[in-house]
Amino acid sequence: MRAAMRSLLLALTLVSTSVLASAPDPVDEIAHRSGLPASEVSAALSNCDDNQTNMNFCAWRDQIVAEQKLERVVDATAGSSAACKSTLEKRIAAWRKRRDANCSKSAAREWGGGSMLPTAVAMCKTAETERMSKAIKSAKCR
């Protein structure tokens, strides 16, 4: 009985670790991409309205979180079907190109080349990614 419990606990730990490892903490991801220490990124994310840099980082964080959620939704929708996962990944790759182009155009129209442009692009990508997560969640693989 104890051996079975230990095996179960080990299996749960490995599964939990692999799930957590596949979705890095947004702070760590932003620190990696920006080259800033995680402590500075955390400080910026703690007060999104403080300045433009913080607004950009917060919008970036929200985009990363939305992307991670989309990945989880794809995995849940596909289940163990490799064909379904492949179909969804192709659909998302094509959608992502359209999303990025549309968000860049939309933000440029609204903000020109101003300092709010990166924030506006990230906010648009976040909103579109959240919409895609909902669409994929209700999709059925054929």
Secondary structure as GFF3:
##gff-version 3
##sequence-region A 1 142
A	DSSP	alpha_helix	2	22	.	.	.	ID=ss1
A	DSSP	alpha_helix	26	34	.	.	.	ID=ss2
A	DSSP	alpha_helix	38	45	.	.	.	ID=ss3
A	DSSP	alpha_helix	52	78	.	.	.	ID=ss4
A	DSSP	alpha_helix	82	111	.	.	.	ID=ss5
A	DSSP	alpha_helix	117	137	.	.	.	ID=ss6
###
